[in-house]
């Protein structure tokens, strides 16, 4: 069972409880399943059971118990891991492009979680349940780079609090298309919500959205014959919404190279050219600040080299 605690933002004033739950990225369930959870007594509003049609108000506290899938188990698999740091409480892993973080429909094997269960001999935080043991934050399948994993519940809660307080350092690097940036650095402050026409996509919207802030700095101007001017960009997350960098970069007219959801596919780049370059956090047990940087993967380096030759 996974426990979630939420405080309702004023944006959702008057929203039905079941509809509101279905909009939460952390849970990612349908409205009908949310309604079933409410009917089964797995949802409390301000500490009391509530009907699925109750209208929420700003400041309401919603507690959700998400039961583990019945009959589903995740098996350990001996998959090599690139471990950047490890101690008895947590580890930092450099995830390769193409690896799914945790099992989901159609991906029950070969995930990072399968590999972690083998490496850690099952000693992972249980806060996120059987499907996502130890997973404090996620990166997309085709995004490479650094990910922090909690071995204990205490470490997990401490890391989650830092993410909630926006004190967690997360920097990414990407190649963006769309010509020259108007400003060499800036901040994208635009709320993100689920696309009403496609639940697998997110979009910038004022409807049923959550605040999202991304800071960017153009590191280098590049060139690709079929695309024209491109840019090598550093992104720093202030918030961490689903697909945030991909959505925000597309929103300002500079979709990430190879992003076949928010931009266009690119030959030689399976999915978006996006790398989680740096993470920094206060160790939840020792209190020491730790920071780690990951080298760019080979495919990314080759693309940079190709685009630096502006002929």
C-alpha positions as a Markdown table, in Angstrom:
| # | Residue | x | y | z |
|---|---|---|---|---|
| 1 | Unk | 0.0 | 0.0 | 0.0 |
| 2 | Unk | 1.2 | 3.5 | -0.9 |
| 3 | Unk | 0.2 | 6.5 | 1.2 |
| 4 | Unk | -0.2 | 10.0 | -0.4 |
| 5 | Unk | -1.0 | 13.2 | 1.4 |
| 6 | Unk | -2.1 | 16.3 | -0.6 |
| 7 | Unk | -3.1 | 19.8 | 0.1 |
| 8 | Unk | -5.7 | 21.1 | -2.4 |
| 9 | Unk | -4.5 | 24.1 | -4.4 |
| 10 | Unk | -6.9 | 27.0 | -5.0 |
| 11 | Unk | -6.8 | 26.2 | -8.7 |
| 12 | Unk | -9.0 | 23.2 | -8.0 |
| 13 | Unk | -11.7 | 25.1 | -6.0 |
| 14 | Unk | -15.0 | 23.3 | -6.6 |
| 15 | Unk | -13.5 | 20.2 | -8.3 |
| 16 | Unk | -15.1 | 16.8 | -7.6 |
| 17 | Unk | -12.9 | 14.6 | -5.4 |
| 18 | Unk | -12.7 | 11.7 | -7.9 |
| 19 | Unk | -11.9 | 14.0 | -10.8 |
| 20 | Unk | -9.2 | 15.8 | -8.7 |
| 21 | Unk | -7.5 | 12.6 | -7.7 |
| 22 | Unk | -7.3 | 11.5 | -11.4 |
| 23 | Unk | -5.4 | 14.7 | -12.2 |
| 24 | Unk | -2.6 | 14.1 | -9.7 |
| 25 | Unk | 0.6 | 13.1 | -11.5 |
| 26 | Unk | 2.0 | 11.2 | -8.5 |
| 27 | Unk | -0.9 | 8.8 | -8.6 |
| 28 | Unk | -1.7 | 8.6 | -12.3 |
| 29 | Unk | -5.0 | 6.7 | -12.2 |
| 30 | Unk | -8.3 | 7.0 | -14.0 |
| 31 | Unk | -11.3 | 8.8 | -12.6 |
| 32 | Unk | -13.3 | 5.5 | -12.4 |
| 33 | Unk | -10.5 | 3.8 | -10.4 |
| 34 | Unk | -10.3 | 6.9 | -8.2 |
| 35 | Unk | -14.1 | 6.6 | -7.6 |
| 36 | Unk | -13.6 | 3.0 | -6.6 |
| 37 | Unk | -10.9 | 3.8 | -4.1 |
| 38 | Unk | -13.1 | 6.4 | -2.5 |
| 39 | Unk | -16.1 | 4.0 | -2.4 |
| 40 | Unk | -13.7 | 1.4 | -0.7 |
| 41 | Unk | -12.8 | 3.8 | 2.0 |
| 42 | Unk | -9.2 | 4.5 | 0.8 |
| 43 | Unk | -9.6 | 8.3 | 0.6 |
| 44 | Unk | -10.0 | 10.8 | 3.5 |
| 45 | Unk | -10.7 | 14.5 | 3.2 |
| 46 | Unk | -9.6 | 16.4 | 6.2 |
| 47 | Unk | -9.3 | 13.1 | 8.1 |
| 48 | Unk | -12.8 | 11.9 | 7.3 |
| 49 | Unk | -14.4 | 9.6 | 4.7 |
| 50 | Unk | -15.9 | 11.6 | 1.8 |
| 51 | Unk | -18.2 | 10.9 | -1.1 |
| 52 | Unk | -16.6 | 10.8 | -4.6 |
| 53 | Unk | -18.8 | 13.8 | -5.7 |
| 54 | Unk | -17.8 | 16.1 | -2.9 |
| 55 | Unk | -16.5 | 19.5 | -4.1 |
| 56 | Unk | -13.1 | 20.4 | -2.8 |
| 57 | Unk | -12.0 | 23.7 | -1.4 |
| 58 | Unk | -8.5 | 25.3 | -1.2 |
| 59 | Unk | -6.6 | 24.0 | 1.7 |
| 60 | Unk | -8.4 | 20.7 | 2.0 |
| 61 | Unk | -6.1 | 17.8 | 3.0 |
| 62 | Unk | -6.7 | 14.7 | 1.0 |
| 63 | Unk | -5.2 | 11.4 | 2.2 |
| 64 | Unk | -5.1 | 8.5 | -0.3 |
| 65 | Unk | -4.1 | 4.9 | 0.4 |
| 66 | Unk | -3.3 | 3.2 | -2.9 |
| 67 | Unk | -3.4 | -0.6 | -2.5 |
| 68 | Unk | -0.7 | -2.7 | -4.1 |
| 69 | Unk | -1.8 | -4.5 | -7.3 |
| 70 | Unk | -3.3 | -7.9 | -6.4 |
| 71 | Unk | -1.2 | -10.9 | -7.4 |
| 72 | Unk | 1.6 | -8.8 | -9.0 |
| 73 | Unk | 5.2 | -9.2 | -8.0 |
| 74 | Unk | 8.4 | -7.7 | -9.4 |
| 75 | Unk | 11.2 | -10.2 | -9.8 |
| 76 | Unk | 14.9 | -9.3 | -9.2 |
| 77 | Unk | 17.0 | -9.4 | -12.3 |
| 78 | Unk | 20.8 | -9.4 | -12.6 |
| 79 | Unk | 21.1 | -6.3 | -14.8 |
| 80 | Unk | 24.3 | -4.3 | -14.6 |
| 81 | Unk | 23.9 | -0.9 | -12.9 |
| 82 | Unk | 26.1 | 2.2 | -13.1 |
| 83 | Unk | 26.2 | 3.2 | -9.4 |
| 84 | Unk | 27.7 | 6.6 | -8.8 |
| 85 | Unk | 27.3 | 6.5 | -5.0 |
| 86 | Unk | 25.9 | 4.1 | -2.4 |
| 87 | Unk | 25.6 | 3.8 | 1.4 |
| 88 | Unk | 23.3 | 1.9 | 3.8 |
| 89 | Unk | 20.5 | 4.5 | 3.3 |
| 90 | Unk | 20.5 | 5.4 | -0.4 |
| 91 | Unk | 22.2 | 5.1 | -3.8 |
| 92 | Unk | 22.6 | 7.3 | -6.8 |
| 93 | Unk | 22.3 | 5.5 | -10.2 |
| 94 | Unk | 23.2 | 6.6 | -13.7 |
| 95 | Unk | 20.3 | 5.3 | -15.7 |
| 96 | Unk | 20.9 | 4.6 | -19.4 |
| 97 | Unk | 18.7 | 5.9 | -22.1 |
| 98 | Unk | 16.0 | 3.4 | -23.0 |
| 99 | Unk | 15.6 | 1.8 | -19.6 |
| 100 | Unk | 12.2 | 2.1 | -17.9 |
| 101 | Unk | 12.4 | 3.1 | -14.3 |
| 102 | Unk | 9.6 | 0.9 | -12.8 |
| 103 | Unk | 7.3 | -1.8 | -14.0 |
| 104 | Unk | 4.0 | -0.8 | -15.7 |
| 105 | Unk | 1.7 | -2.2 | -18.3 |
| 106 | Unk | 3.8 | -3.9 | -21.0 |
| 107 | Unk | 7.1 | -3.4 | -19.0 |
| 108 | Unk | 7.3 | -5.9 | -16.2 |
| 109 | Unk | 10.9 | -7.0 | -16.9 |
| 110 | Unk | 14.2 | -5.2 | -17.6 |
| 111 | Unk | 13.4 | -2.1 | -15.6 |
| 112 | Unk | 15.6 | -0.2 | -13.2 |
| 113 | Unk | 13.5 | -1.6 | -10.3 |
| 114 | Unk | 14.1 | -5.2 | -11.4 |
| 115 | Unk | 17.9 | -4.4 | -11.3 |
| 116 | Unk | 17.7 | -2.6 | -8.0 |
| 117 | Unk | 15.9 | -5.5 | -6.3 |
| 118 | Unk | 18.8 | -7.8 | -7.4 |
| 119 | Unk | 21.6 | -5.4 | -6.4 |
| 120 | Unk | 20.0 | -4.3 | -3.0 |
| 121 | Unk | 18.7 | -7.9 | -2.3 |
| 122 | Unk | 15.3 | -6.4 | -1.8 |
| 123 | Unk | 16.4 | -3.8 | 0.8 |
| 124 | Unk | 14.6 | -0.8 | -0.6 |
| 125 | Unk | 12.1 | 1.7 | 0.8 |
| 126 | Unk | 8.6 | 0.4 | 0.7 |
| 127 | Unk | 6.8 | 3.7 | 0.7 |
| 128 | Unk | 5.9 | 3.6 | -3.0 |
| 129 | Unk | 4.7 | 0.0 | -2.9 |
| 130 | Unk | 5.7 | -3.2 | -4.7 |
| 131 | Unk | 5.9 | -1.6 | -8.1 |
| 132 | Unk | 8.1 | 1.4 | -7.2 |
| 133 | Unk | 10.3 | 0.3 | -4.3 |
| 134 | Unk | 12.9 | 2.9 | -3.4 |
| 135 | Unk | 11.9 | 5.3 | -6.2 |
| 136 | Unk | 11.9 | 8.8 | -4.9 |
| 137 | Unk | 11.8 | 10.6 | -8.2 |
| 138 | Unk | 11.6 | 9.4 | -11.8 |
| 139 | Unk | 13.0 | 10.2 | -15.2 |
| 140 | Unk | 11.5 | 9.2 | -18.5 |
| 141 | Unk | 12.5 | 6.0 | -20.4 |
| 142 | Unk | 14.4 | 7.9 | -23.0 |
| 143 | Unk | 16.0 | 10.4 | -20.6 |
| 144 | Unk | 19.4 | 9.2 | -19.3 |
| 145 | Unk | 21.2 | 10.3 | -16.2 |
| 146 | Unk | 21.1 | 10.5 | -12.4 |
| 147 | Unk | 18.4 | 9.1 | -10.2 |
| 148 | Unk | 18.3 | 8.8 | -6.4 |
| 149 | Unk | 17.0 | 5.6 | -4.8 |
| 150 | Unk | 16.1 | 5.2 | -1.1 |
| 151 | Unk | 16.9 | 2.0 | 0.7 |
| 152 | Unk | 15.0 | 2.9 | 3.9 |
| 153 | Unk | 11.6 | 4.6 | 4.5 |
| 154 | Unk | 13.4 | 7.2 | 6.7 |
| 155 | Unk | 15.7 | 8.2 | 3.9 |
| 156 | Unk | 12.8 | 8.2 | 1.4 |
| 157 | Unk | 10.7 | 10.6 | 3.5 |
| 158 | Unk | 13.7 | 12.9 | 4.0 |
| 159 | Unk | 14.4 | 13.1 | 0.3 |
| 160 | Unk | 10.7 | 13.5 | -0.6 |
| 161 | Unk | 10.5 | 16.5 | 1.8 |
| 162 | Unk | 13.4 | 18.2 | 0.1 |
| 163 | Unk | 11.8 | 17.7 | -3.3 |
| 164 | Unk | 8.5 | 19.2 | -1.9 |
| 165 | Unk | 10.4 | 22.2 | -0.5 |
| 166 | Unk | 12.2 | 22.7 | -3.9 |
| 167 | Unk | 15.6 | 22.4 | -2.2 |
| 168 | Unk | 16.6 | 19.4 | -4.3 |
| 169 | Unk | 19.2 | 20.2 | -7.1 |
| 170 | Unk | 18.3 | 18.7 | -10.4 |
| 171 | Unk | 20.0 | 19.9 | -13.6 |
| 172 | Unk | 19.6 | 18.5 | -17.1 |
| 173 | Unk | 21.2 | 19.2 | -20.4 |
| 174 | Unk | 19.6 | 18.9 | -23.8 |
| 175 | Unk | 19.9 | 19.8 | -27.4 |
| 176 | Unk | 16.9 | 22.0 | -28.4 |
| 177 | Unk | 15.6 | 22.8 | -31.9 |
| 178 | Unk | 13.6 | 25.8 | -33.1 |
| 179 | Unk | 16.3 | 28.3 | -34.0 |
| 180 | Unk | 18.1 | 30.8 | -31.8 |
| 181 | Unk | 16.8 | 31.5 | -28.3 |
| 182 | Unk | 15.6 | 35.1 | -27.8 |
| 183 | Unk | 17.4 | 35.2 | -24.5 |
| 184 | Unk | 20.5 | 33.3 | -23.5 |
| 185 | Unk | 19.0 | 32.5 | -20.1 |
| 186 | Unk | 15.6 | 32.8 | -18.5 |
| 187 | Unk | 12.8 | 31.2 | -16.5 |
| 188 | Unk | 9.7 | 29.4 | -17.8 |
| 189 | Unk | 6.9 | 29.8 | -15.3 |
| 190 | Unk | 3.9 | 28.1 | -16.8 |
| 191 | Unk | 1.5 | 25.7 | -15.1 |
| 192 | Unk | 1.4 | 22.1 | -16.4 |
| 193 | Unk | -1.6 | 19.7 | -16.5 |
| 194 | Unk | -2.7 | 16.6 | -18.4 |
| 195 | Unk | -3.8 | 17.1 | -22.0 |
| 196 | Unk | -7.5 | 16.6 | -22.0 |
| 197 | Unk | -7.3 | 15.1 | -25.5 |
| 198 | Unk | -4.5 | 12.7 | -24.7 |
| 199 | Unk | -3.9 | 11.4 | -21.2 |
| 200 | Unk | -0.3 | 10.3 | -22.1 |
| 201 | Unk | 0.6 | 13.9 | -22.9 |
| 202 | Unk | 1.0 | 16.9 | -20.6 |
| 203 | Unk | 0.6 | 20.5 | -21.7 |
| 204 | Unk | 0.8 | 24.1 | -20.4 |
| 205 | Unk | -2.7 | 25.0 | -19.3 |
| 206 | Unk | -4.5 | 27.0 | -16.6 |
| 207 | Unk | -7.2 | 24.3 | -16.3 |
| 208 | Unk | -6.6 | 21.6 | -13.6 |
| 209 | Unk | -2.9 | 22.3 | -13.6 |
| 210 | Unk | 0.0 | 22.7 | -11.2 |
| 211 | Unk | 2.6 | 25.3 | -11.0 |
| 212 | Unk | 5.8 | 24.5 | -12.9 |
| 213 | Unk | 9.0 | 26.5 | -13.0 |
| 214 | Unk | 12.1 | 25.7 | -15.1 |
| 215 | Unk | 15.3 | 27.8 | -15.4 |
| 216 | Unk | 17.4 | 27.6 | -18.5 |
| 217 | Unk | 20.8 | 28.7 | -19.8 |
| 218 | Unk | 22.0 | 28.3 | -23.4 |
| 219 | Unk | 25.5 | 26.8 | -23.2 |
| 220 | Unk | 26.3 | 26.8 | -26.9 |
| 221 | Unk | 24.8 | 27.5 | -30.3 |
| 222 | Unk | 24.8 | 24.5 | -32.8 |
| 223 | Unk | 23.8 | 23.8 | -36.3 |
| 224 | Unk | 22.1 | 20.9 | -38.1 |
| 225 | Unk | 21.6 | 21.0 | -41.8 |
| 226 | Unk | 18.0 | 19.9 | -41.9 |
| 227 | Unk | 17.0 | 21.8 | -38.7 |
| 228 | Unk | 19.1 | 25.0 | -38.9 |
| 229 | Unk | 20.2 | 26.6 | -35.6 |
| 230 | Unk | 20.0 | 24.4 | -32.6 |
| 231 | Unk | 21.1 | 25.0 | -29.0 |
| 232 | Unk | 22.9 | 23.0 | -26.3 |
| 233 | Unk | 21.0 | 24.0 | -23.1 |
| 234 | Unk | 21.2 | 23.6 | -19.4 |
| 235 | Unk | 17.8 | 23.3 | -17.5 |
| 236 | Unk | 17.4 | 23.6 | -13.8 |
| 237 | Unk | 14.2 | 22.3 | -12.2 |
| 238 | Unk | 12.5 | 24.3 | -9.5 |
| 239 | Unk | 9.5 | 22.0 | -9.6 |
| 240 | Unk | 9.3 | 18.5 | -10.9 |
| 241 | Unk | 6.1 | 17.9 | -12.9 |
| 242 | Unk | 5.7 | 15.0 | -15.3 |
| 243 | Unk | 7.6 | 15.8 | -18.6 |
| 244 | Unk | 8.3 | 19.3 | -17.3 |
| 245 | Unk | 11.4 | 20.1 | -19.3 |
| 246 | Unk | 10.0 | 18.5 | -22.5 |
| 247 | Unk | 6.7 | 20.4 | -22.2 |
| 248 | Unk | 8.3 | 23.8 | -21.2 |
| 249 | Unk | 10.9 | 23.7 | -24.0 |
| 250 | Unk | 8.3 | 22.9 | -26.6 |
| 251 | Unk | 6.0 | 25.7 | -25.1 |
| 252 | Unk | 8.6 | 28.4 | -25.8 |
| 253 | Unk | 9.2 | 27.1 | -29.3 |
| 254 | Unk | 12.3 | 25.0 | -28.7 |
| 255 | Unk | 11.3 | 21.3 | -28.5 |
| 256 | Unk | 14.0 | 18.9 | -27.5 |
| 257 | Unk | 15.8 | 17.1 | -30.4 |
| 258 | Unk | 14.2 | 13.7 | -31.0 |
| 259 | Unk | 11.2 | 14.2 | -28.8 |
| 260 | Unk | 8.5 | 12.3 | -30.7 |
| 261 | Unk | 5.8 | 13.4 | -28.3 |
| 262 | Unk | 6.3 | 17.1 | -28.0 |
| 263 | Unk | 8.5 | 17.7 | -31.1 |
| 264 | Unk | 9.6 | 15.5 | -34.0 |
| 265 | Unk | 11.6 | 12.2 | -34.2 |
| 266 | Unk | 15.3 | 12.6 | -35.3 |
| 267 | Unk | 17.3 | 9.8 | -36.9 |
| 268 | Unk | 20.1 | 8.7 | -34.7 |
| 269 | Unk | 18.4 | 9.8 | -31.5 |
| 270 | Unk | 15.9 | 7.3 | -30.0 |
| 271 | Unk | 13.5 | 9.7 | -28.2 |
| 272 | Unk | 14.4 | 13.0 | -26.6 |
| 273 | Unk | 18.1 | 14.1 | -26.4 |
| 274 | Unk | 17.9 | 14.9 | -22.6 |
| 275 | Unk | 20.3 | 13.9 | -19.9 |
| 276 | Unk | 19.9 | 14.3 | -16.1 |
| 277 | Unk | 23.4 | 15.8 | -15.6 |
| 278 | Unk | 23.5 | 16.8 | -11.9 |
| 279 | Unk | 21.7 | 16.0 | -8.6 |
| 280 | Unk | 22.4 | 17.6 | -5.2 |
| 281 | Unk | 20.7 | 17.0 | -1.9 |
| 282 | Unk | 21.2 | 16.9 | 1.9 |
| 283 | Unk | 21.7 | 13.4 | 3.0 |
| 284 | Unk | 18.5 | 12.6 | 5.0 |
| 285 | Unk | 20.4 | 10.8 | 7.7 |
| 286 | Unk | 23.9 | 12.3 | 8.0 |
| 287 | Unk | 22.9 | 15.9 | 7.1 |
| 288 | Unk | 25.8 | 16.2 | 4.7 |
| 289 | Unk | 25.2 | 18.0 | 1.3 |
| 290 | Unk | 26.0 | 15.6 | -1.6 |
| 291 | Unk | 26.3 | 16.5 | -5.2 |
| 292 | Unk | 27.0 | 14.3 | -8.2 |
| 293 | Unk | 27.5 | 15.0 | -11.9 |
| 294 | Unk | 27.1 | 12.5 | -14.7 |
| 295 | Unk | 29.1 | 12.5 | -18.0 |
| 296 | Unk | 27.1 | 12.9 | -21.1 |
| 297 | Unk | 26.3 | 9.6 | -22.8 |
| 298 | Unk | 28.0 | 8.6 | -26.1 |
| 299 | Unk | 25.1 | 9.4 | -28.4 |
| 300 | Unk | 24.8 | 12.9 | -26.9 |
| 301 | Unk | 28.5 | 13.6 | -27.4 |
| 302 | Unk | 28.3 | 12.4 | -31.0 |
| 303 | Unk | 25.4 | 14.7 | -31.7 |
| 304 | Unk | 27.2 | 17.7 | -30.2 |
| 305 | Unk | 30.3 | 16.9 | -32.3 |
| 306 | Unk | 28.2 | 16.6 | -35.4 |
| 307 | Unk | 26.4 | 19.9 | -34.8 |
| 308 | Unk | 29.5 | 21.8 | -33.9 |
| 309 | Unk | 30.7 | 21.3 | -37.5 |
| 310 | Unk | 28.4 | 24.0 | -39.0 |
| 311 | Unk | 29.1 | 23.1 | -42.6 |
